[in-house]
Amino acid sequence: MSEVSEGYLLELLEACAACAPAPLYPAEYAKERNVDRAVLDAGLDELRRRGLVKFTEWVRERGQGYTPTELGRQALTSRHIPADAAPEPAGVASAEMTAYDRGEQVRGAVLWPGQPYASWTLLLINVLFFLGGGVYVVWHGLSLWDYSRGECISERNLPVLYELGALWPPRTVPESFLRHLLPTQWVRLILFLFLHAGLLHLMFNMSFLATISREIEAMWGWHRFLAIYFSAGIVSGCTIILISRLEQFRSPAEPITVGASGPIYGLFTAMAVWFSLNYEHLPDNLIEEWSQMIGINLVLLMAVNFVPSVSWQGHFGGAVGGFLAAMLLHVQRFHPSTTVRWLALAAVPLVPAAFLAAVFWQAGWF
């Protein structure tokens, strides 16, 4: 950090050691020393990143405390601040996890998010699907320009997205009396998540995914991240089908639906769930920063639903699916009972399964 000098870091480390065995509380320290809180927080975050101080238990009215680590005490003895020595991530089993251990995992996810390999993979798959659609368009002698503008589903052209796997309720799960004539194409519930109606649609969804993915994947871990993504996506598709059949008496036309918006809404909901259940383990400055970020994105995501041709049904379903999966995975991660954790894990796939069962029930299959 260019704004925090090595000398200031050493001074802060000495201040933390001087408070021992009690921790240093930034709010109290800033008031007593009349120092800039932003610079103080930046210095403490840098010490924490280098493994020289660690958080102590959160204390209401006093906030987050800091105390030197063994590495920090060695740095005081040698009067030398190591350049970069981030602590190893905690690997404590949930049944043995203390409030401090949980706080370490929570803070580690925010301060050292790591590389979002699962997110990058999803982003790459979406781009490859779009390029594959372009190849399909060229192969069939259609307009690549129309495809890039999202005009591939107009009456003037072959319904390219439909052929590639777009969600269309009558063919995804047809009514029971038609199932012998129209075979079920439930695979569309997965394929439609990777298709986009034009380059602008793709860029909007992928930019949002790239912006928030690193933090969310670090919060949940790549395996929980993918579970939330696909649970939200399938619930999104099922919700589109359920609502479209309820609205048939008003509008018999059922447009096709494509896009990763449903899973993205689910990821955003999961991020909000994670923050609301774990914010007490974060420093005040991070709480304020994340609250503002979640608020801004919430306004943007709500505003998108008023754009013509946008599927608010899919967004709503994705948010619901992400919320349910996130709540279950939070229990699976932090509940002290091994039995409860396993039950919560087993319930995660039941979320999309329950919505799919509702679709088949509504279609009259049982």
ZATOR-742922 format. One record per residue (C-alpha): x, y, z; residue number from 1; chain. Coordinates in steps of 0.02 Angstrom, whole numbers, m for minus. Layout:
% ZATOR-742922
+--------+--------+--------+--------+-------+
!     c1 !     c2 !     c3 ! kollum ! fivex !
+--------+--------+--------+--------+-------+
!      X !      Y !      Z !    NUM !     A !
...
+--------+--------+--------+--------+-------+
//
This chain:
% ZATOR-742922
+--------+--------+--------+--------+-------+
!     c1 !     c2 !     c3 ! kollum ! fivex !
+--------+--------+--------+--------+-------+
!      0 !      0 !      0 !      1 !     A !
!     80 !    163 !    m54 !      2 !     A !
!    m17 !    265 !     75 !      3 !     A !
!     53 !    168 !    224 !      4 !     A !
!    240 !    176 !    259 !      5 !     A !
!    342 !     36 !    335 !      6 !     A !
!    379 !    149 !    483 !      7 !     A !
!    195 !    175 !    515 !      8 !     A !
!    165 !    m13 !    507 !      9 !     A !
!    299 !    m40 !    638 !     10 !     A !
!    221 !     96 !    746 !     11 !     A !
!     50 !     12 !    734 !     12 !     A !
!    125 !   m157 !    774 !     13 !     A !
!    206 !    m83 !    930 !     14 !     A !
!     39 !     m7 !    980 !     15 !     A !
!    m45 !   m177 !    965 !     16 !     A !
!     91 !   m256 !   1072 !     17 !     A !
!     78 !   m117 !   1201 !     18 !     A !
!   m106 !   m158 !   1229 !     19 !     A !
!    m69 !   m340 !   1267 !     20 !     A !
!   m143 !   m446 !   1336 !     21 !     A !
!   m294 !   m342 !   1284 !     22 !     A !
!   m319 !   m311 !   1098 !     23 !     A !
!   m306 !   m144 !   1010 !     24 !     A !
!   m476 !    m75 !    959 !     25 !     A !
!   m461 !     43 !    809 !     26 !     A !
!   m605 !    158 !    857 !     27 !     A !
!   m535 !    189 !   1031 !     28 !     A !
!   m355 !    204 !    967 !     29 !     A !
!   m405 !    330 !    833 !     30 !     A !
!   m498 !    436 !    960 !     31 !     A !
!   m359 !    432 !   1090 !     32 !     A !
!   m219 !    471 !    965 !     33 !     A !
!   m323 !    585 !    853 !     34 !     A !
!   m269 !    491 !    696 !     35 !     A !
!   m354 !    471 !    528 !     36 !     A !
!   m465 !    316 !    540 !     37 !     A !
!   m448 !    275 !    356 !     38 !     A !
!   m258 !    271 !    366 !     39 !     A !
!   m267 !    173 !    529 !     40 !     A !
!   m382 !     41 !    451 !     41 !     A !
!   m270 !     30 !    297 !     42 !     A !
!   m118 !      1 !    408 !     43 !     A !
!   m204 !   m132 !    512 !     44 !     A !
!   m269 !   m219 !    356 !     45 !     A !
!    m92 !   m222 !    287 !     46 !     A !
!    m23 !   m293 !    449 !     47 !     A !
!   m160 !   m423 !    444 !     48 !     A !
!   m121 !   m466 !    263 !     49 !     A !
!     61 !   m494 !    308 !     50 !     A !
!     15 !   m607 !    452 !     51 !     A !
!     83 !   m489 !    586 !     52 !     A !
!    m80 !   m461 !    680 !     53 !     A !
!   m240 !   m561 !    695 !     54 !     A !
!   m419 !   m522 !    740 !     55 !     A !
!   m485 !   m560 !    913 !     56 !     A !
!   m664 !   m591 !    965 !     57 !     A !
!   m786 !   m457 !    909 !     58 !     A !
!   m843 !   m348 !   1055 !     59 !     A !
!  m1004 !   m250 !   1040 !     60 !     A !
!   m983 !    m63 !   1064 !     61 !     A !
!   m794 !    m82 !   1043 !     62 !     A !
!   m784 !   m169 !    875 !     63 !     A !
!   m649 !   m282 !    805 !     64 !     A !
!   m490 !   m303 !    906 !     65 !     A !
!   m312 !   m334 !    843 !     66 !     A !
!   m170 !   m423 !    929 !     67 !     A !
!      5 !   m471 !    868 !     68 !     A !
!     39 !   m645 !    802 !     69 !     A !
!    198 !   m741 !    838 !     70 !     A !
!    267 !   m677 !    673 !     71 !     A !
!    221 !   m500 !    728 !     72 !     A !
!    314 !   m519 !    892 !     73 !     A !
!    466 !   m581 !    797 !     74 !     A !
!    456 !   m428 !    685 !     75 !     A !
!    455 !   m316 !    839 !     76 !     A !
!    609 !   m403 !    906 !     77 !     A !
!    704 !   m384 !    743 !     78 !     A !
!    628 !   m212 !    707 !     79 !     A !
!    597 !   m272 !    529 !     80 !     A !
!    428 !   m285 !    442 !     81 !     A !
!    419 !   m435 !    322 !     82 !     A !
!    372 !   m388 !    145 !     83 !     A !
!    233 !   m515 !    118 !     84 !     A !
!    184 !   m659 !    230 !     85 !     A !
!     m4 !   m691 !    227 !     86 !     A !
!    m63 !   m820 !    353 !     87 !     A !
!   m118 !   m993 !    301 !     88 !     A !
!   m306 !  m1015 !    286 !     89 !     A !
!   m391 !  m1099 !    433 !     90 !     A !
!   m441 !  m1280 !    405 !     91 !     A !
!   m548 !  m1314 !    557 !     92 !     A !
!   m689 !  m1440 !    550 !     93 !     A !
!   m860 !  m1364 !    579 !     94 !     A !
!   m893 !  m1472 !    732 !     95 !     A !
!   m737 !  m1400 !    815 !     96 !     A !
!   m754 !  m1223 !    749 !     97 !     A !
!   m754 !  m1082 !    875 !     98 !     A !
!   m820 !   m906 !    844 !     99 !     A !
!   m641 !   m851 !    815 !    100 !     A !
!   m611 !   m990 !    687 !    101 !     A !
!   m769 !   m942 !    595 !    102 !     A !
!   m715 !   m760 !    597 !    103 !     A !
!   m547 !   m809 !    523 !    104 !     A !
!   m632 !   m897 !    378 !    105 !     A !
!   m752 !   m753 !    350 !    106 !     A !
!   m617 !   m621 !    352 !    107 !     A !
!   m501 !   m727 !    245 !    108 !     A !
!   m635 !   m739 !    110 !    109 !     A !
!   m646 !   m549 !    100 !    110 !     A !
!   m463 !   m503 !    125 !    111 !     A !
!   m384 !   m642 !     20 !    112 !     A !
!   m515 !   m699 !   m105 !    113 !     A !
!   m396 !   m797 !   m217 !    114 !     A !
!   m425 !   m838 !   m401 !    115 !     A !
!   m606 !   m874 !   m456 !    116 !     A !
!   m570 !  m1024 !   m567 !    117 !     A !
!   m751 !  m1086 !   m566 !    118 !     A !
!   m813 !   m914 !   m616 !    119 !     A !
!   m687 !   m899 !   m756 !    120 !     A !
!   m740 !  m1071 !   m819 !    121 !     A !
!   m923 !  m1020 !   m822 !    122 !     A !
!   m879 !   m859 !   m911 !    123 !     A !
!   m779 !   m954 !  m1042 !    124 !     A !
!   m921 !  m1077 !  m1071 !    125 !     A !
!  m1043 !   m934 !  m1099 !    126 !     A !
!   m926 !   m852 !  m1225 !    127 !     A !
!   m898 !  m1018 !  m1316 !    128 !     A !
!  m1085 !  m1047 !  m1327 !    129 !     A !
!  m1107 !   m876 !  m1404 !    130 !     A !
!   m968 !   m908 !  m1530 !    131 !     A !
!  m1044 !  m1078 !  m1567 !    132 !     A !
!  m1208 !   m992 !  m1606 !    133 !     A !
!  m1117 !   m880 !  m1728 !    134 !     A !
!  m1045 !  m1033 !  m1816 !    135 !     A !
!  m1222 !  m1106 !  m1825 !    136 !     A !
!  m1286 !   m944 !  m1902 !    137 !     A !
!  m1151 !   m939 !  m2035 !    138 !     A !
!  m1172 !  m1125 !  m2073 !    139 !     A !
!  m1357 !  m1097 !  m2109 !    140 !     A !
!  m1327 !   m943 !  m2215 !    141 !     A !
!  m1408 !   m822 !  m2093 !    142 !     A !
!  m1358 !   m647 !  m2042 !    143 !     A !
!  m1214 !   m642 !  m1919 !    144 !     A !
!  m1252 !   m457 !  m1893 !    145 !     A !
!  m1430 !   m495 !  m1840 !    146 !     A !
!  m1366 !   m631 !  m1724 !    147 !     A !
!  m1243 !   m513 !  m1640 !    148 !     A !
!  m1383 !   m386 !  m1614 !    149 !     A !
!  m1501 !   m515 !  m1541 !    150 !     A !
!  m1614 !   m518 !  m1694 !    151 !     A !
!  m1591 !   m705 !  m1723 !    152 !     A !
!  m1762 !   m746 !  m1652 !    153 !     A !
!  m1861 !   m624 !  m1760 !    154 !     A !
!  m1990 !   m685 !  m1884 !    155 !     A !
!  m1870 !   m649 !  m2027 !    156 !     A !
!  m1744 !   m779 !  m1970 !    157 !     A !
!  m1732 !   m959 !  m1916 !    158 !     A !
!  m1757 !   m964 !  m1725 !    159 !     A !
!  m1573 !   m994 !  m1694 !    160 !     A !
!  m1580 !   m986 !  m1504 !    161 !     A !
!  m1725 !  m1107 !  m1501 !    162 !     A !
!  m1625 !  m1232 !  m1602 !    163 !     A !
!  m1476 !  m1211 !  m1486 !    164 !     A !
!  m1576 !  m1248 !  m1328 !    165 !     A !
!  m1673 !  m1093 !  m1274 !    166 !     A !
!  m1807 !  m1116 !  m1143 !    167 !     A !
!  m1980 !  m1131 !  m1220 !    168 !     A !
!  m2110 !  m1201 !  m1097 !    169 !     A !
!  m2214 !  m1305 !  m1222 !    170 !     A !
!  m2060 !  m1405 !  m1274 !    171 !     A !
!  m1961 !  m1406 !  m1113 !    172 !     A !
!  m2099 !  m1493 !  m1014 !    173 !     A !
!  m2253 !  m1513 !  m1125 !    174 !     A !
!  m2429 !  m1536 !  m1060 !    175 !     A !
!  m2467 !  m1717 !  m1012 !    176 !     A !
!  m2587 !  m1743 !  m1158 !    177 !     A !
!  m2450 !  m1691 !  m1280 !    178 !     A !
!  m2304 !  m1788 !  m1207 !    179 !     A !
!  m2323 !  m1930 !  m1334 !    180 !     A !
!  m2313 !  m1805 !  m1477 !    181 !     A !
!  m2186 !  m1685 !  m1401 !    182 !     A !
!  m2048 !  m1772 !  m1304 !    183 !     A !
!  m1986 !  m1684 !  m1147 !    184 !     A !
!  m1830 !  m1579 !  m1177 !    185 !     A !
!  m1786 !  m1541 !   m997 !    186 !     A !
!  m1604 !  m1517 !  m1047 !    187 !     A !
!  m1659 !  m1344 !  m1102 !    188 !     A !
!  m1664 !  m1299 !   m917 !    189 !     A !
!  m1473 !  m1306 !   m922 !    190 !     A !
!  m1435 !  m1252 !  m1100 !    191 !     A !
!  m1535 !  m1090 !  m1094 !    192 !     A !
!  m1421 !  m1028 !   m953 !    193 !     A !
!  m1273 !  m1018 !  m1075 !    194 !     A !
!  m1361 !   m937 !  m1222 !    195 !     A !
!  m1380 !   m750 !  m1249 !    196 !     A !
!  m1485 !   m643 !  m1365 !    197 !     A !
!  m1348 !   m538 !  m1439 !    198 !     A !
!  m1176 !   m473 !  m1395 !    199 !     A !
!  m1242 !   m336 !  m1281 !    200 !     A !
!  m1341 !   m462 !  m1179 !    201 !     A !
!  m1187 !   m572 !  m1162 !    202 !     A !
!  m1073 !   m427 !  m1114 !    203 !     A !
!  m1194 !   m363 !   m981 !    204 !     A !
!  m1211 !   m531 !   m895 !    205 !     A !
!  m1028 !   m578 !   m908 !    206 !     A !
!   m967 !   m409 !   m845 !    207 !     A !
!  m1077 !   m427 !   m692 !    208 !     A !
!  m1017 !   m605 !   m666 !    209 !     A !
!   m836 !   m551 !   m683 !    210 !     A !
!   m862 !   m407 !   m562 !    211 !     A !
!   m938 !   m502 !   m416 !    212 !     A !
!   m877 !   m679 !   m446 !    213 !     A !
!   m709 !   m669 !   m358 !    214 !     A !
!   m785 !   m615 !   m193 !    215 !     A !
!   m933 !   m733 !   m200 !    216 !     A !
!   m829 !   m885 !   m248 !    217 !     A !
!   m710 !   m845 !   m105 !    218 !     A !
!   m856 !   m827 !     16 !    219 !     A !
!   m930 !   m997 !    m23 !    220 !     A !
!   m789 !  m1096 !   m100 !    221 !     A !
!   m793 !  m1154 !   m281 !    222 !     A !
!   m901 !  m1309 !   m249 !    223 !     A !
!  m1036 !  m1214 !   m153 !    224 !     A !
!  m1023 !  m1074 !   m281 !    225 !     A !
!  m1066 !  m1194 !   m422 !    226 !     A !
!  m1206 !  m1274 !   m320 !    227 !     A !
!  m1284 !  m1103 !   m294 !    228 !     A !
!  m1260 !  m1056 !   m477 !    229 !     A !
!  m1346 !  m1208 !   m550 !    230 !     A !
!  m1480 !  m1219 !   m415 !    231 !     A !
!  m1527 !  m1038 !   m451 !    232 !     A !
!  m1522 !  m1071 !   m639 !    233 !     A !
!  m1637 !  m1222 !   m635 !    234 !     A !
!  m1758 !  m1138 !   m515 !    235 !     A !
!  m1756 !   m987 !   m630 !    236 !     A !
!  m1808 !  m1094 !   m779 !    237 !     A !
!  m1942 !  m1185 !   m680 !    238 !     A !
!  m2013 !  m1019 !   m619 !    239 !     A !
!  m2024 !   m955 !   m797 !    240 !     A !
!  m2123 !  m1110 !   m847 !    241 !     A !
!  m2237 !  m1105 !   m695 !    242 !     A !
!  m2281 !   m920 !   m716 !    243 !     A !
!  m2298 !   m932 !   m906 !    244 !     A !
!  m2433 !  m1065 !   m888 !    245 !     A !
!  m2525 !   m961 !   m759 !    246 !     A !
!  m2524 !   m814 !   m880 !    247 !     A !
!  m2582 !   m912 !  m1033 !    248 !     A !
!  m2761 !   m850 !  m1016 !    249 !     A !
!  m2697 !   m671 !  m1038 !    250 !     A !
!  m2565 !   m700 !  m1171 !    251 !     A !
!  m2562 !   m867 !  m1262 !    252 !     A !
!  m2392 !   m827 !  m1340 !    253 !     A !
!  m2245 !   m898 !  m1243 !    254 !     A !
!  m2080 !   m817 !  m1294 !    255 !     A !
!  m1917 !   m910 !  m1278 !    256 !     A !
!  m1797 !   m863 !  m1138 !    257 !     A !
!  m1606 !   m864 !  m1135 !    258 !     A !
!  m1468 !   m795 !  m1026 !    259 !     A !
!  m1367 !   m814 !   m867 !    260 !     A !
!  m1465 !   m680 !   m775 !    261 !     A !
!  m1557 !   m805 !   m666 !    262 !     A !
!  m1399 !   m882 !   m592 !    263 !     A !
!  m1322 !   m709 !   m574 !    264 !     A !
!  m1471 !   m651 !   m472 !    265 !     A !
!  m1449 !   m809 !   m368 !    266 !     A !
!  m1265 !   m770 !   m339 !    267 !     A !
!  m1308 !   m593 !   m286 !    268 !     A !
!  m1439 !   m659 !   m164 !    269 !     A !
!  m1311 !   m782 !    m96 !    270 !     A !
!  m1188 !   m640 !    m71 !    271 !     A !
!  m1319 !   m542 !     26 !    272 !     A !
!  m1358 !   m696 !    132 !    273 !     A !
!  m1174 !   m724 !    169 !    274 !     A !
!  m1148 !   m543 !    218 !    275 !     A !
!  m1304 !   m533 !    328 !    276 !     A !
!  m1254 !   m691 !    423 !    277 !     A !
!  m1068 !   m652 !    440 !    278 !     A !
!  m1049 !   m463 !    446 !    279 !     A !
!  m1017 !   m464 !    634 !    280 !     A !
!   m848 !   m546 !    599 !    281 !     A !
!   m790 !   m403 !    486 !    282 !     A !
!   m709 !   m236 !    527 !    283 !     A !
!   m819 !    m81 !    524 !    284 !     A !
!   m738 !    m11 !    367 !    285 !     A !
!   m773 !   m171 !    270 !    286 !     A !
!   m952 !   m177 !    332 !    287 !     A !
!   m981 !     m1 !    268 !    288 !     A !
!   m896 !    m38 !    102 !    289 !     A !
!   m993 !   m199 !     71 !    290 !     A !
!  m1159 !   m123 !    125 !    291 !     A !
!  m1137 !     14 !     m5 !    292 !     A !
!  m1085 !   m109 !   m140 !    293 !     A !
!  m1233 !   m225 !   m107 !    294 !     A !
!  m1352 !    m77 !   m104 !    295 !     A !
!  m1290 !     m9 !   m271 !    296 !     A !
!  m1300 !   m178 !   m356 !    297 !     A !
!  m1472 !   m209 !   m285 !    298 !     A !
!  m1537 !    m48 !   m363 !    299 !     A !
!  m1458 !    m94 !   m530 !    300 !     A !
!  m1529 !   m270 !   m530 !    301 !     A !
!  m1702 !   m208 !   m484 !    302 !     A !
!  m1697 !    m75 !   m620 !    303 !     A !
!  m1654 !   m204 !   m754 !    304 !     A !
!  m1824 !   m287 !   m729 !    305 !     A !
!  m1911 !   m134 !   m803 !    306 !     A !
!  m1819 !   m151 !   m969 !    307 !     A !
!  m1933 !   m218 !  m1108 !    308 !     A !
!  m1912 !   m403 !  m1153 !    309 !     A !
!  m1821 !   m440 !   m990 !    310 !     A !
!  m1884 !   m595 !   m899 !    311 !     A !
!  m1924 !   m537 !   m723 !    312 !     A !
!  m1991 !   m712 !   m692 !    313 !     A !
!  m1819 !   m787 !   m722 !    314 !     A !
!  m1736 !   m656 !   m612 !    315 !     A !
!  m1860 !   m687 !   m472 !    316 !     A !
!  m1838 !   m876 !   m484 !    317 !     A !
!  m1649 !   m860 !   m485 !    318 !     A !
!  m1652 !   m751 !   m330 !    319 !     A !
!  m1765 !   m875 !   m239 !    320 !     A !
!  m1658 !  m1024 !   m290 !    321 !     A !
!  m1498 !   m935 !   m238 !    322 !     A !
!  m1573 !   m886 !    m70 !    323 !     A !
!  m1631 !  m1062 !    m27 !    324 !     A !
!  m1468 !  m1144 !    m81 !    325 !     A !
!  m1365 !  m1014 !     13 !    326 !     A !
!  m1462 !  m1038 !    175 !    327 !     A !
!  m1439 !  m1227 !    167 !    328 !     A !
!  m1254 !  m1213 !    124 !    329 !     A !
!  m1227 !  m1092 !    267 !    330 !     A !
!  m1297 !  m1222 !    386 !    331 !     A !
!  m1192 !  m1356 !    303 !    332 !     A !
!  m1037 !  m1252 !    329 !    333 !     A !
!  m1054 !  m1184 !    505 !    334 !     A !
!  m1180 !  m1287 !    605 !    335 !     A !
!  m1096 !  m1378 !    750 !    336 !     A !
!  m1196 !  m1539 !    725 !    337 !     A !
!  m1126 !  m1660 !    597 !    338 !     A !
!  m1298 !  m1735 !    568 !    339 !     A !
!  m1377 !  m1566 !    532 !    340 !     A !
!  m1235 !  m1521 !    414 !    341 !     A !
!  m1261 !  m1681 !    313 !    342 !     A !
!  m1449 !  m1654 !    308 !    343 !     A !
!  m1425 !  m1476 !    246 !    344 !     A !
!  m1305 !  m1536 !    111 !    345 !     A !
!  m1428 !  m1671 !     55 !    346 !     A !
!  m1566 !  m1540 !     46 !    347 !     A !
!  m1472 !  m1429 !    m78 !    348 !     A !
!  m1514 !  m1532 !   m234 !    349 !     A !
!  m1692 !  m1549 !   m171 !    350 !     A !
!  m1719 !  m1362 !   m201 !    351 !     A !
!  m1713 !  m1372 !   m393 !    352 !     A !
!  m1791 !  m1547 !   m386 !    353 !     A !
!  m1943 !  m1477 !   m293 !    354 !     A !
!  m1969 !  m1340 !   m422 !    355 !     A !
!  m1950 !  m1465 !   m565 !    356 !     A !
!  m2079 !  m1577 !   m481 !    357 !     A !
!  m2196 !  m1427 !   m472 !    358 !     A !
!  m2174 !  m1400 !   m659 !    359 !     A !
!  m2220 !  m1582 !   m697 !    360 !     A !
!  m2368 !  m1572 !   m578 !    361 !     A !
!  m2432 !  m1414 !   m660 !    362 !     A !
!  m2415 !  m1497 !   m831 !    363 !     A !
!  m2525 !  m1638 !   m770 !    364 !     A !
!  m2396 !  m1777 !   m769 !    365 !     A !
!  m2451 !  m1833 !   m595 !    366 !     A !
+--------+--------+--------+--------+-------+
//
